[in-house]
Amino acid sequence: MIEELADLLCDFPGETNQTRCFTHILNLIAKSIIKQFDILKAHADEVLYDTAKELAALAVDLDIEE
């Protein structure tokens, strides 16, 4: 694509833009992977409340001294 753009556009710097494109694509990939692990803000409080409730239920039978 960069070679084609360099042929089509006289002012396009060609291969010097290859590194910039590569790092931009890496950034987009990383963001899309990380986004899969995000919790929707609307459900974050609900998830935390449910988790705390489950942990409290597990801790009912624990002896603090142990």
N, C-alpha and C positions, 0 to 999 in steps of 0.2 A: 504494500500500500504506500509506503514511504517513497519507494522508487517511482511509482506511478504519479504520486503528487509532485515529486521533483520534476518529472517530465512535463506535467501539465501546467505547473505554476513556476514562473521564472524566479520569483523571490523566495520560494520555499527552500529552506536550508538543507533539506534531504536528510542524510544519515545522522546529522547532529541532533535531530529531533527524536531519533529512535530510543535513546535512553529515557527521555522525558515521557514518551508514550508508554514504555515498559513499566516505569515506576507508577504512572497513573493507573494502568491496568492492575498492577499489584495492589494498589490502594483500594480500588473498587472491589477486587476479590476479597480482600481482608475485611472490608466493611460488610459485604454480603454474608460472609461466614459468621462474623461476630453478631450480626443482627438476628440470626437464628436463635441465639441464646438470650435475647432480651425478653423481659417480661413486659407485657403491655402495662402502661402506667395506670390504666383504669382498673386493672386486676391485681396490681402489686400489693395493695393493702389487704385484699382478700386472701391472697396467697400467703402473706406473712402471718395473718391471723390464723388461718387454717394450720400452718406449720407450727405456730406457737401452741395451738390447742392440742395438736398431736404429740408434741414434745411433753407438754404438761401431763397428758394421759399416760405416757410412758414412764414419767417420773413419779407417779403416784405410789408405786410399790417400792421405791428406792429408800434405803435407810441412809440418812445424811452422814451418819458416823462412819459408814463403810466407805 
